[in-house]
Amino acid sequence: MRTMRTCSMLLAAVVALGAFAGPGAAQSNGGAFSKLSPGQQKIARALFEAQAPGPNAPRPLSLDEIAMKRQSQQGWGEVFKTMKAAGQVTDKNLGQVVKSWERRHPDLARADRPKIDKPERTDKSDKPEKAEKFEKVEKRR
């Protein structure tokens, strides 16, 4: 009986905490972030990690919330400007945000770039030789 009561109280506490966790606490598997291309996911991650921490900072946005802002606004520059105006990021521009993220995560920064198969270089010996140049004949007047 006592164990049953403890379990029910624990369950009630977990449910109550889940209700107050808010949208920024978790990211859904089928959310807006997962629908972004790899390059756009990189920008969203960079903005997510660039959010200013601290007791006086505004509530940080989740990856899904950042992705939803991107889908509802014109471009990433507008998303950055909105977040900067709200005090969520302190960087000068979006380029700085992405570059600093790439420096912190060089392995992930290269992962989103497509691998381009370059054709093999041919040796110069395979090329035909240049034709001889003839001297110019001067015209007589």
DOKE-713457 format. One record per residue (C-alpha): residue number from 1; x, y, z; chain. Coordinates in nm, 4 decimals, padded with zeros to 6 digits. Layout:
BEGIN
site num NUM | X X | Y Y | Z Z | cadena A
...
! end
This chain:
BEGIN
site num 1 | X 00.0000 | Y 00.0000 | Z 00.0000 | cadena A
site num 2 | X 00.2804 | Y 00.2381 | Z 00.0933 | cadena A
site num 3 | X 00.4716 | Y 00.1506 | Z -00.2258 | cadena A
site num 4 | X 00.1618 | Y 00.2173 | Z -00.4352 | cadena A
site num 5 | X 00.1191 | Y 00.5592 | Z -00.2745 | cadena A
site num 6 | X 00.4852 | Y 00.6466 | Z -00.3329 | cadena A
site num 7 | X 00.4610 | Y 00.5438 | Z -00.6973 | cadena A
site num 8 | X 00.1479 | Y 00.7514 | Z -00.7521 | cadena A
site num 9 | X 00.3112 | Y 01.0560 | Z -00.5897 | cadena A
site num 10 | X 00.6204 | Y 01.0095 | Z -00.8050 | cadena A
site num 11 | X 00.4065 | Y 00.9825 | Z -01.1164 | cadena A
site num 12 | X 00.2165 | Y 01.2982 | Z -01.0215 | cadena A
site num 13 | X 00.5475 | Y 01.4845 | Z -00.9735 | cadena A
site num 14 | X 00.6789 | Y 01.3734 | Z -01.3118 | cadena A
site num 15 | X 00.3579 | Y 01.4793 | Z -01.4840 | cadena A
site num 16 | X 00.3639 | Y 01.8164 | Z -01.3076 | cadena A
site num 17 | X 00.7256 | Y 01.8778 | Z -01.4113 | cadena A
site num 18 | X 00.6421 | Y 01.7858 | Z -01.7681 | cadena A
site num 19 | X 00.3614 | Y 02.0401 | Z -01.7745 | cadena A
site num 20 | X 00.5953 | Y 02.3208 | Z -01.6648 | cadena A
site num 21 | X 00.8912 | Y 02.2210 | Z -01.8831 | cadena A
site num 22 | X 00.7819 | Y 02.4450 | Z -02.1700 | cadena A
site num 23 | X 00.8442 | Y 02.4163 | Z -02.5404 | cadena A
site num 24 | X 01.2178 | Y 02.4888 | Z -02.5210 | cadena A
site num 25 | X 01.2938 | Y 02.1904 | Z -02.3026 | cadena A
site num 26 | X 01.2593 | Y 01.9194 | Z -02.5658 | cadena A
site num 27 | X 01.2824 | Y 01.8739 | Z -02.9377 | cadena A
site num 28 | X 01.0394 | Y 01.6481 | Z -03.1158 | cadena A
site num 29 | X 01.1647 | Y 01.3888 | Z -03.3622 | cadena A
site num 30 | X 00.9294 | Y 01.5048 | Z -03.6360 | cadena A
site num 31 | X 00.9678 | Y 01.8765 | Z -03.5667 | cadena A
site num 32 | X 01.0548 | Y 02.1678 | Z -03.7903 | cadena A
site num 33 | X 01.4295 | Y 02.1220 | Z -03.7322 | cadena A
site num 34 | X 01.4350 | Y 01.7718 | Z -03.8785 | cadena A
site num 35 | X 01.2736 | Y 01.9024 | Z -04.1989 | cadena A
site num 36 | X 01.5602 | Y 02.1442 | Z -04.2677 | cadena A
site num 37 | X 01.8407 | Y 02.0623 | Z -04.5090 | cadena A
site num 38 | X 02.1807 | Y 01.9751 | Z -04.3543 | cadena A
site num 39 | X 02.3163 | Y 02.3226 | Z -04.4325 | cadena A
site num 40 | X 02.0176 | Y 02.4904 | Z -04.2723 | cadena A
site num 41 | X 02.0429 | Y 02.2592 | Z -03.9709 | cadena A
site num 42 | X 02.4009 | Y 02.3820 | Z -03.9269 | cadena A
site num 43 | X 02.2817 | Y 02.7442 | Z -03.9164 | cadena A
site num 44 | X 02.0031 | Y 02.6561 | Z -03.6715 | cadena A
site num 45 | X 02.2514 | Y 02.4745 | Z -03.4447 | cadena A
site num 46 | X 02.4875 | Y 02.7722 | Z -03.4600 | cadena A
site num 47 | X 02.2079 | Y 03.0102 | Z -03.3556 | cadena A
site num 48 | X 02.0952 | Y 02.7674 | Z -03.0853 | cadena A
site num 49 | X 02.4426 | Y 02.7492 | Z -02.9306 | cadena A
site num 50 | X 02.5027 | Y 03.1249 | Z -02.9687 | cadena A
site num 51 | X 02.2138 | Y 03.2139 | Z -02.7394 | cadena A
site num 52 | X 02.3328 | Y 03.4181 | Z -02.4449 | cadena A
site num 53 | X 02.3226 | Y 03.2211 | Z -02.1186 | cadena A
site num 54 | X 02.2719 | Y 03.3855 | Z -01.7852 | cadena A
site num 55 | X 02.0162 | Y 03.4734 | Z -01.5219 | cadena A
site num 56 | X 01.9047 | Y 03.7938 | Z -01.6968 | cadena A
site num 57 | X 01.9034 | Y 03.6474 | Z -02.0487 | cadena A
site num 58 | X 01.5722 | Y 03.5777 | Z -02.2220 | cadena A
site num 59 | X 01.4467 | Y 03.2207 | Z -02.2444 | cadena A
site num 60 | X 01.6530 | Y 03.0334 | Z -02.5038 | cadena A
site num 61 | X 01.4748 | Y 02.8979 | Z -02.8088 | cadena A
site num 62 | X 01.4793 | Y 02.5285 | Z -02.8974 | cadena A
site num 63 | X 01.6081 | Y 02.4043 | Z -03.2315 | cadena A
site num 64 | X 01.2491 | Y 02.3494 | Z -03.3454 | cadena A
site num 65 | X 01.1506 | Y 02.7044 | Z -03.2479 | cadena A
site num 66 | X 01.4447 | Y 02.8469 | Z -03.4427 | cadena A
site num 67 | X 01.3513 | Y 02.6313 | Z -03.7432 | cadena A
site num 68 | X 00.9880 | Y 02.7467 | Z -03.7210 | cadena A
site num 69 | X 01.1054 | Y 03.1093 | Z -03.7218 | cadena A
site num 70 | X 01.3036 | Y 03.0315 | Z -04.0381 | cadena A
site num 71 | X 01.0008 | Y 02.8764 | Z -04.2047 | cadena A
site num 72 | X 00.7736 | Y 03.1685 | Z -04.1147 | cadena A
site num 73 | X 01.0189 | Y 03.4495 | Z -04.1985 | cadena A
site num 74 | X 01.2133 | Y 03.5450 | Z -04.5099 | cadena A
site num 75 | X 01.5611 | Y 03.4135 | Z -04.4327 | cadena A
site num 76 | X 01.8231 | Y 03.3330 | Z -04.1736 | cadena A
site num 77 | X 01.9303 | Y 03.6978 | Z -04.1596 | cadena A
site num 78 | X 01.5839 | Y 03.7968 | Z -04.0441 | cadena A
site num 79 | X 01.5816 | Y 03.5193 | Z -03.7840 | cadena A
site num 80 | X 01.9183 | Y 03.6441 | Z -03.6548 | cadena A
site num 81 | X 01.7966 | Y 04.0066 | Z -03.6418 | cadena A
site num 82 | X 01.4859 | Y 03.9028 | Z -03.4478 | cadena A
site num 83 | X 01.6916 | Y 03.7027 | Z -03.1976 | cadena A
site num 84 | X 01.9436 | Y 03.9856 | Z -03.1600 | cadena A
site num 85 | X 01.6654 | Y 04.2404 | Z -03.1004 | cadena A
site num 86 | X 01.5248 | Y 04.0114 | Z -02.8289 | cadena A
site num 87 | X 01.8693 | Y 03.9886 | Z -02.6653 | cadena A
site num 88 | X 01.9065 | Y 03.6173 | Z -02.7332 | cadena A
site num 89 | X 02.2304 | Y 03.6505 | Z -02.9330 | cadena A
site num 90 | X 02.5106 | Y 03.9011 | Z -02.8940 | cadena A
site num 91 | X 02.7210 | Y 03.8406 | Z -03.2061 | cadena A
site num 92 | X 02.7603 | Y 04.1174 | Z -03.4629 | cadena A
site num 93 | X 02.6146 | Y 03.9220 | Z -03.7544 | cadena A
site num 94 | X 02.5029 | Y 03.5770 | Z -03.8652 | cadena A
site num 95 | X 02.8369 | Y 03.5071 | Z -04.0329 | cadena A
site num 96 | X 03.0164 | Y 03.5396 | Z -03.6985 | cadena A
site num 97 | X 02.7685 | Y 03.3011 | Z -03.5380 | cadena A
site num 98 | X 02.8229 | Y 03.0344 | Z -03.8042 | cadena A
site num 99 | X 03.2030 | Y 03.0778 | Z -03.8170 | cadena A
site num 100 | X 03.2400 | Y 03.0444 | Z -03.4398 | cadena A
site num 101 | X 03.0197 | Y 02.7334 | Z -03.4467 | cadena A
site num 102 | X 03.2333 | Y 02.5856 | Z -03.7262 | cadena A
site num 103 | X 03.5485 | Y 02.6493 | Z -03.5204 | cadena A
site num 104 | X 03.3967 | Y 02.4683 | Z -03.2218 | cadena A
site num 105 | X 03.2647 | Y 02.1779 | Z -03.4337 | cadena A
site num 106 | X 03.5001 | Y 02.1303 | Z -03.7308 | cadena A
site num 107 | X 03.3941 | Y 01.7680 | Z -03.7826 | cadena A
site num 108 | X 03.0243 | Y 01.8608 | Z -03.8087 | cadena A
site num 109 | X 03.0942 | Y 02.1688 | Z -04.0193 | cadena A
site num 110 | X 03.2487 | Y 01.9529 | Z -04.2928 | cadena A
site num 111 | X 02.9810 | Y 01.6839 | Z -04.2671 | cadena A
site num 112 | X 02.7075 | Y 01.8963 | Z -04.4240 | cadena A
site num 113 | X 02.9104 | Y 01.9820 | Z -04.7328 | cadena A
site num 114 | X 02.8493 | Y 01.7532 | Z -05.0289 | cadena A
site num 115 | X 03.1493 | Y 01.5552 | Z -05.1461 | cadena A
site num 116 | X 03.2297 | Y 01.6414 | Z -05.5033 | cadena A
site num 117 | X 03.4066 | Y 01.3807 | Z -05.7115 | cadena A
site num 118 | X 03.6712 | Y 01.5615 | Z -05.9096 | cadena A
site num 119 | X 03.7817 | Y 01.4099 | Z -06.2375 | cadena A
site num 120 | X 04.1313 | Y 01.2724 | Z -06.2400 | cadena A
site num 121 | X 04.3946 | Y 01.5019 | Z -06.3795 | cadena A
site num 122 | X 04.5486 | Y 01.4010 | Z -06.7043 | cadena A
site num 123 | X 04.9216 | Y 01.4186 | Z -06.7417 | cadena A
site num 124 | X 05.0560 | Y 01.6832 | Z -06.9694 | cadena A
site num 125 | X 05.2179 | Y 01.4107 | Z -07.1783 | cadena A
site num 126 | X 04.8688 | Y 01.3037 | Z -07.2941 | cadena A
site num 127 | X 04.8039 | Y 01.6414 | Z -07.4511 | cadena A
site num 128 | X 04.9039 | Y 01.7023 | Z -07.8135 | cadena A
site num 129 | X 05.2044 | Y 01.9219 | Z -07.8683 | cadena A
site num 130 | X 05.1554 | Y 02.2802 | Z -07.9709 | cadena A
site num 131 | X 05.1907 | Y 02.3595 | Z -08.3351 | cadena A
site num 132 | X 05.4998 | Y 02.5433 | Z -08.4493 | cadena A
site num 133 | X 05.4762 | Y 02.9149 | Z -08.4899 | cadena A
site num 134 | X 05.5685 | Y 03.0538 | Z -08.8263 | cadena A
site num 135 | X 05.7539 | Y 03.3757 | Z -08.8731 | cadena A
site num 136 | X 05.5587 | Y 03.6671 | Z -09.0033 | cadena A
site num 137 | X 05.6322 | Y 03.7623 | Z -09.3541 | cadena A
site num 138 | X 05.6773 | Y 04.1303 | Z -09.4019 | cadena A
site num 139 | X 05.4759 | Y 04.2880 | Z -09.6762 | cadena A
site num 140 | X 05.6493 | Y 04.4774 | Z -09.9496 | cadena A
site num 141 | X 05.5253 | Y 04.8173 | Z -10.0420 | cadena A
! end
